[in-house]
């Protein structure tokens, strides 16, 4: 079952981004604080690829981050404007 079932698309995206910077299992983060990744690791799971793809889209002016995505990225040291 999807761990993010029942939440909206942008909130799901924020949860995926959070998992990259703040893993819940105590392991090291997949993305260091203050770094916006440019591509996924080889063999990365689909959720990681999707979260990284979303962050890449946010670099373009045609895409806007949700409030939840902005909060997570700010916590991770990525300054974003609303």
GIWOMO-V657816 format. One record per residue. RES is the residue in one letter. PSI is psi in whole degrees, 0 to 359 (none if undefined). OMEGA is omega in degrees with one decimal (* if undefined). BURIAL is 1 if it has 9 or more other ideal C-beta (glycine too) atoms within 8 Angstrom, else 0. Layout:
BEGIN
res = (RES	RES)
psi = (PSI	PSI)
omega = (OMEGA	OMEGA)
burial = (BURIAL	BURIAL)
END
This chain:
BEGIN
res = (X	X	X	X	X	X	X	X	X	X	X	X	X	X	X	X	X	X	X	X	X	X	X	X	X	X	X	X	X	X	X	X	X	X	X	X	X	X	X	X	X	X	X	X	X	X	X	X	X	X	X	X	X	X	X	X	X	X	X	X	X	X	X	X	X	X	X	X	X	X	X	X	X	X	X	X	X	X	X	X	X	X)
psi = (142	127	344	19	139	356	157	166	312	326	324	320	317	320	321	319	317	320	330	321	329	74	139	345	6	0	170	148	147	335	126	149	136	2	132	113	150	334	163	156	151	131	13	147	159	320	321	316	316	317	318	321	318	317	323	319	325	348	341	141	346	348	142	141	146	167	318	319	318	315	313	314	324	318	327	3	17	108	126	148	144	none)
omega = (179.7	-179.1	-179.0	-178.3	176.2	177.5	-176.3	-176.9	-179.2	176.2	176.4	177.6	178.3	178.3	177.3	178.1	178.9	-178.9	178.9	-176.1	-173.6	-178.6	-177.1	-175.8	178.0	179.1	177.7	178.1	176.1	179.7	179.6	177.8	177.7	-178.9	173.8	-174.5	-180.0	178.0	-177.8	174.9	176.7	179.9	-179.6	177.2	-175.3	-179.8	177.5	179.0	-178.8	179.7	178.6	178.0	178.8	179.2	177.9	178.2	-178.2	175.7	-178.5	-177.3	-179.8	-179.7	178.1	176.9	173.5	177.8	179.6	178.4	178.7	-180.0	-179.4	-178.1	176.0	176.4	-178.3	177.3	177.7	-178.3	178.1	174.4	175.4	*)
burial = (0	0	0	1	0	0	0	0	0	1	1	1	1	1	1	1	1	1	1	1	1	0	1	0	0	0	0	0	1	1	1	0	0	0	0	0	1	0	0	1	0	0	0	0	0	0	0	1	1	1	1	1	1	1	1	1	0	1	0	0	0	0	0	0	1	1	0	1	1	1	1	1	1	1	1	1	0	1	0	1	0	0)
END
